[in-house]
């Protein structure tokens, strides 16, 4: 059985991964089309999320799926949504508007 320091570092890394996953979801919402091919983009989001999260789980915990891993991921996403979602999403929307004015972006 691993030490408590190893488990706490795993929880911290997966909490930060949850924060990154929340940011990735905001980026996804920004580029997702309104109606056309929306299902394809949903599927693409989950595939890219899987490619983002699975290596982190293997790096931190050698692929052992434990309950506290999922809790720390969900707490990270929840903290991102509660604290960072509004300012980050507003900044991303403003950046998209400014880039749309220039030709060749989006």
N, CA, C and O of each residue as an XYZ file, in Angstrom:
424
protein
N       0.841     -1.174      0.000
C       0.000      0.000      0.000
C       0.886      1.236      0.000
O       1.903      1.297      0.691
N       0.484      2.193     -0.772
C       1.286      3.395     -0.932
C       1.097      4.328      0.260
O       0.118      4.249      1.001
N       2.066      5.203      0.407
C       2.016      6.159      1.498
C       1.016      7.264      1.245
O       0.536      7.460      0.128
N       0.719      7.974      2.306
C      -0.269      9.050      2.221
C       0.240     10.207      1.350
O      -0.552     10.888      0.699
N       1.560     10.429      1.340
C       2.090     11.506      0.507
C       1.879     11.213     -0.972
O       1.630     12.131     -1.753
N       1.976      9.949     -1.364
C       1.738      9.573     -2.753
C       0.262      9.776     -3.109
O      -0.053     10.259     -4.197
N      -0.633      9.413     -2.205
C      -2.053      9.578     -2.471
C      -2.447     11.050     -2.528
O      -3.269     11.438     -3.359
N      -1.874     11.868     -1.661
C      -2.190     13.302     -1.685
C      -1.652     13.967     -2.948
O      -2.307     14.847     -3.506
N      -0.480     13.564     -3.401
C       0.030     14.135     -4.647
C      -0.825     13.693     -5.832
O      -1.018     14.465     -6.771
N      -1.335     12.470     -5.804
C      -2.233     12.002     -6.850
C      -3.520     12.819     -6.855
O      -4.011     13.204     -7.916
N      -4.062     13.082     -5.676
C      -5.279     13.885     -5.581
C      -5.023     15.295     -6.099
O      -5.858     15.846     -6.816
N      -3.890     15.884     -5.752
C      -3.579     17.246     -6.202
C      -3.411     17.305     -7.718
O      -3.903     18.234     -8.359
N      -2.725     16.329     -8.291
C      -2.525     16.323     -9.746
C      -3.849     16.142    -10.471
O      -4.092     16.797    -11.484
N      -4.701     15.271     -9.972
C      -5.986     15.066    -10.630
C      -6.941     16.237    -10.399
O      -7.811     16.490    -11.233
N      -6.797     16.945     -9.301
C      -7.556     18.180     -9.107
C      -7.149     19.210    -10.167
O      -8.008     19.859    -10.764
N      -5.851     19.358    -10.399
C      -5.375     20.278    -11.440
C      -5.800     19.816    -12.829
O      -6.075     20.638    -13.704
N      -5.854     18.507    -13.030
C      -6.354     17.973    -14.295
C      -7.831     18.325    -14.472
O      -8.266     18.627    -15.583
N      -8.592     18.288    -13.397
C      -9.994     18.697    -13.456
C     -10.144     20.166    -13.815
O     -11.053     20.541    -14.556
N      -9.250     20.997    -13.287
C      -9.266     22.414    -13.672
C      -8.984     22.564    -15.170
O      -9.647     23.342    -15.858
N      -8.009     21.824    -15.662
C      -7.691     21.871    -17.096
C      -8.818     21.333    -17.949
O      -9.066     21.833    -19.046
N      -9.512     20.304    -17.447
C     -10.645     19.738    -18.176
C     -11.783     20.752    -18.269
O     -12.461     20.827    -19.293
N     -11.999     21.530    -17.210
C     -13.014     22.579    -17.250
C     -12.666     23.654    -18.260
O     -13.540     24.146    -18.975
N     -11.391     24.020    -18.324
C     -10.951     25.001    -19.319
C     -11.128     24.461    -20.726
O     -11.556     25.186    -21.624
N     -10.800     23.186    -20.921
C     -10.976     22.564    -22.226
C     -12.449     22.556    -22.627
O     -12.767     22.729    -23.804
N     -13.348     22.359    -21.669
C     -14.773     22.389    -21.966
C     -15.212     23.791    -22.402
O     -16.046     23.925    -23.298
N     -14.661     24.829    -21.778
C     -14.972     26.192    -22.219
C     -14.488     26.434    -23.647
O     -15.191     27.054    -24.445
N     -13.302     25.951    -23.970
C     -12.821     26.068    -25.348
C     -13.729     25.319    -26.311
O     -14.023     25.797    -27.407
N     -14.164     24.150    -25.892
C     -15.073     23.354    -26.716
C     -16.374     24.101    -26.964
O     -16.865     24.118    -28.093
N     -16.943     24.717    -25.937
C     -18.189     25.467    -26.112
C     -18.011     26.643    -27.058
O     -18.948     27.039    -27.752
N     -16.817     27.196    -27.083
C     -16.562     28.351    -27.930
C     -16.494     27.973    -29.403
O     -16.932     28.745    -30.256
N     -15.953     26.800    -29.715
C     -15.794     26.434    -31.127
C     -16.886     25.508    -31.636
O     -16.952     25.241    -32.836
N     -17.742     25.013    -30.752
C     -18.801     24.089    -31.162
C     -19.849     24.827    -31.992
O     -20.316     25.894    -31.595
N     -20.219     24.261    -33.143
C     -21.277     24.897    -33.934
C     -22.628     24.754    -33.243
O     -22.841     23.845    -32.441
N     -23.528     25.663    -33.568
C     -24.819     25.691    -32.898
C     -25.652     24.437    -33.201
O     -26.120     23.778    -32.272
N     -25.840     24.108    -34.442
C     -26.682     22.965    -34.771
C     -25.964     21.953    -35.668
O     -26.046     20.744    -35.453
N     -25.293     22.448    -36.626
C     -24.680     21.598    -37.641
C     -23.543     20.773    -37.047
O     -22.619     21.333    -36.457
N     -23.596     19.494    -37.189
C     -22.570     18.548    -36.748
C     -22.290     18.636    -35.244
O     -21.162     18.405    -34.809
N     -23.299     18.965    -34.463
C     -23.092     19.108    -33.019
C     -22.770     17.764    -32.373
O     -21.975     17.707    -31.435
N     -23.367     16.697    -32.855
C     -23.104     15.378    -32.272
C     -21.666     14.940    -32.528
O     -21.034     14.325    -31.669
N     -21.159     15.259    -33.705
C     -19.774     14.919    -34.014
C     -18.818     15.646    -33.073
O     -17.842     15.058    -32.607
N     -19.086     16.909    -32.794
C     -18.221     17.673    -31.893
C     -18.322     17.172    -30.456
O     -17.332     17.195    -29.726
N     -19.505     16.722    -30.041
C     -19.635     16.120    -28.710
C     -18.783     14.857    -28.605
O     -18.067     14.660    -27.623
N     -18.866     14.013    -29.616
C     -18.063     12.798    -29.642
C     -16.576     13.136    -29.644
O     -15.792     12.491    -28.948
N     -16.186     14.133    -30.416
C     -14.785     14.563    -30.483
C     -14.310     15.095    -29.132
O     -13.171     14.847    -28.736
N     -15.168     15.820    -28.426
C     -14.807     16.314    -27.099
C     -14.491     15.165    -26.154
O     -13.499     15.221    -25.427
N     -15.314     14.132    -26.151
C     -15.089     13.016    -25.233
C     -13.860     12.203    -25.615
O     -13.169     11.692    -24.734
N     -13.576     12.074    -26.886
C     -12.367     11.361    -27.309
C     -11.121     12.137    -26.889
O     -10.174     11.551    -26.364
N     -11.116     13.439    -27.116
C      -9.960     14.255    -26.731
C      -9.827     14.305    -25.209
O      -8.714     14.303    -24.685
N     -10.946     14.350    -24.505
C     -10.897     14.305    -23.040
C     -10.291     12.999    -22.553
O      -9.499     12.984    -21.612
N     -10.663     11.919    -23.190
C     -10.100     10.618    -22.839
C      -8.598     10.599    -23.087
O      -7.843     10.075    -22.269
N      -8.160     11.165    -24.202
C      -6.734     11.221    -24.503
C      -5.978     12.164    -23.566
O      -4.760     12.058    -23.423
N      -6.693     13.070    -22.941
C      -6.090     14.012    -21.992
C      -6.023     13.426    -20.580
O      -5.037     13.632    -19.873
N      -7.057     12.701    -20.167
C      -7.159     12.255    -18.779
C      -6.487     10.902    -18.532
O      -5.852     10.711    -17.495
N      -6.619      9.976    -19.460
C      -6.063      8.634    -19.248
C      -4.551      8.647    -19.030
O      -4.083      7.965    -18.119
N      -3.759      9.387    -19.815
C      -2.316      9.414    -19.520
C      -1.991      9.998    -18.151
O      -1.029      9.577    -17.508
N      -2.788     10.967    -17.703
C      -2.552     11.533    -16.372
C      -2.816     10.490    -15.295
O      -2.072     10.394    -14.319
N      -3.878      9.707    -15.473
C      -4.182      8.655    -14.497
C      -3.078      7.597    -14.489
O      -2.685      7.116    -13.426
N      -2.581      7.237    -15.669
C      -1.490      6.266    -15.710
C      -0.214      6.829    -15.109
O       0.538      6.100    -14.463
N       0.041      8.108    -15.311
C       1.246      8.731    -14.758
C       1.186      8.835    -13.238
O       2.175      8.581    -12.551
N       0.031      9.206    -12.725
C      -0.066      9.449    -11.286
C      -0.361      8.201    -10.475
O       0.104      8.075     -9.342
N      -1.137      7.266    -11.045
C      -1.643      6.165    -10.234
C      -1.470      4.808    -10.911
O      -2.084      3.834    -10.477
N      -0.674      4.718    -11.935
C      -0.429      3.484    -12.690
C      -1.717      2.846    -13.173
O      -1.807      1.621    -13.261
N      -2.703      3.649    -13.481
C      -3.946      3.158    -14.055
C      -4.929      2.565    -13.073
O      -5.941      2.004    -13.491
N      -4.672      2.667    -11.799
C      -5.625      2.160    -10.817
C      -6.769      3.167    -10.664
O      -6.555      4.321    -10.290
N      -7.955      2.716    -10.953
C      -9.107      3.604    -10.871
C      -9.731      3.459     -9.488
O     -10.332      2.436     -9.161
N      -9.577      4.477     -8.709
C     -10.120      4.472     -7.349
C     -11.163      5.580     -7.234
O     -11.195      6.513     -8.035
N     -11.996      5.454     -6.238
C     -13.095      6.405     -6.051
C     -12.581      7.822     -5.813
O     -13.140      8.778     -6.351
N     -11.527      7.970     -5.016
C     -11.037      9.312     -4.706
C     -10.436     10.005     -5.925
O     -10.340     11.232     -5.943
N     -10.028      9.244     -6.945
C      -9.543      9.868     -8.178
C     -10.666     10.591     -8.901
O     -10.511     11.729     -9.343
N     -11.794      9.913     -9.013
C     -12.937     10.532     -9.694
C     -13.479     11.713     -8.900
O     -13.902     12.715     -9.478
N     -13.465     11.595     -7.588
C     -13.924     12.708     -6.751
C     -13.013     13.916     -6.942
O     -13.499     15.038     -7.081
N     -11.692     13.700     -6.951
C     -10.775     14.833     -7.111
C     -10.897     15.457     -8.501
O     -10.778     16.675     -8.637
N     -11.132     14.648     -9.532
C     -11.378     15.197    -10.865
C     -12.639     16.052    -10.891
O     -12.634     17.164    -11.418
N     -13.713     15.525    -10.321
C     -14.981     16.263    -10.318
C     -14.915     17.518     -9.454
O     -15.533     18.529     -9.789
N     -14.179     17.469     -8.352
C     -14.010     18.670     -7.522
C     -13.213     19.720     -8.288
O     -13.501     20.912     -8.184
N     -12.215     19.288     -9.054
C     -11.451     20.225     -9.879
C     -12.315     20.897    -10.925
O     -12.223     22.108    -11.125
N     -13.160     20.117    -11.598
C     -14.070     20.695    -12.595
C     -15.070     21.631    -11.917
O     -15.356     22.711    -12.434
N     -15.602     21.224    -10.769
C     -16.555     22.065    -10.038
C     -15.933     23.369     -9.579
O     -16.568     24.420     -9.661
N     -14.704     23.317     -9.098
C     -14.014     24.546     -8.689
C     -13.765     25.453     -9.883
O     -13.898     26.672     -9.779
N     -13.405     24.865    -11.010
C     -13.208     25.690    -12.208
C     -14.509     26.375    -12.591
O     -14.532     27.573    -12.876
N     -15.598     25.603    -12.596
C     -16.886     26.181    -12.989
C     -17.337     27.266    -12.017
O     -17.931     28.262    -12.432
N     -17.061     27.083    -10.731
C     -17.513     28.055     -9.734
C     -16.650     29.313     -9.720
O     -17.167     30.415     -9.534
N     -15.347     29.161     -9.912
C     -14.443     30.295     -9.722
C     -13.983     30.918    -11.038
O     -13.992     32.139    -11.191
N     -13.582     30.069    -11.989
C     -12.902     30.591    -13.174
C     -13.754     30.654    -14.426
O     -13.358     31.313    -15.388
N     -14.898     30.006    -14.461
C     -15.667     29.904    -15.704
C     -16.073     31.265    -16.263
O     -15.833     31.545    -17.438
N     -16.669     32.096    -15.455
C     -17.198     33.379    -15.961
C     -16.093     34.281    -16.527
O     -16.234     34.742    -17.659
N     -15.002     34.556    -15.800
C     -13.999     35.444    -16.390
C     -13.255     34.820    -17.569
O     -12.944     35.514    -18.537
N     -12.972     33.535    -17.499
C     -12.228     32.897    -18.588
C     -13.087     32.800    -19.831
O     -12.611     33.093    -20.928
N     -14.333     32.401    -19.692
C     -15.211     32.283    -20.852
C     -15.482     33.661    -21.464
O     -15.556     33.795    -22.686
N     -15.631     34.678    -20.622
C     -15.790     36.041    -21.147
C     -14.565     36.495    -21.918
O     -14.688     37.116    -22.974
N     -13.385     36.192    -21.401
C     -12.153     36.546    -22.107
C     -12.039     35.788    -23.431
O     -11.619     36.357    -24.438
N     -12.409     34.516    -23.429
C     -12.328     33.730    -24.663
C     -13.319     34.234    -25.707
O     -12.997     34.281    -26.894
N     -14.529     34.613    -25.272
C     -15.505     35.166    -26.221
C     -15.028     36.488    -26.791
O     -15.190     36.747    -27.984
N     -14.435     37.336    -25.939
C     -13.915     38.608    -26.426
C     -12.782     38.377    -27.417
O     -12.701     39.057    -28.440
N     -11.916     37.431    -27.121
C     -10.806     37.118    -28.026
C     -11.323     36.588    -29.351
O     -10.786     36.928    -30.406
N     -12.361     35.759    -29.313
C     -12.936     35.236    -30.545
C     -13.532     36.357    -31.382
O     -13.372     36.376    -32.602
N     -14.225     37.301    -30.726
C     -14.789     38.437    -31.468
C     -13.688     39.254    -32.126
O     -13.821     39.663    -33.280
N     -12.602     39.493    -31.400
C     -11.513     40.286    -31.976
C     -10.818     39.547    -33.109
O     -10.409     40.158    -34.096
N     -10.683     38.226    -32.968
C     -10.056     37.453    -34.032
C     -10.971     37.307    -35.239
O     -10.485     37.163    -36.361
N     -12.290     37.340    -35.034
C     -13.234     37.250    -36.147
C     -13.153     38.494    -37.032
O     -13.380     38.423    -38.240
N     -12.832     39.616    -36.425
C     -12.708     40.843    -37.214
C     -11.565     40.744    -38.204
O     -11.615     41.326    -39.288
N     -10.541     40.008    -37.827
C      -9.436     39.786    -38.756
C      -9.824     38.659    -39.682
O     -10.541     37.742    -39.281
N      -9.369     38.714    -40.891
C      -9.747     37.680    -41.844
C      -8.866     36.462    -41.672
O      -7.672     36.574    -41.393
N      -9.461     35.311    -41.838
C      -8.720     34.062    -41.799
C      -8.835     33.303    -40.486
O      -8.358     32.172    -40.397
N      -9.450     33.885    -39.468
C      -9.619     33.175    -38.197
C     -11.084     32.814    -38.034
O     -11.965     33.610    -38.357
N     -11.344     31.622    -37.538
C     -12.668     31.099    -37.229
C     -13.576     31.233    -38.427
O     -14.743     30.845    -38.364
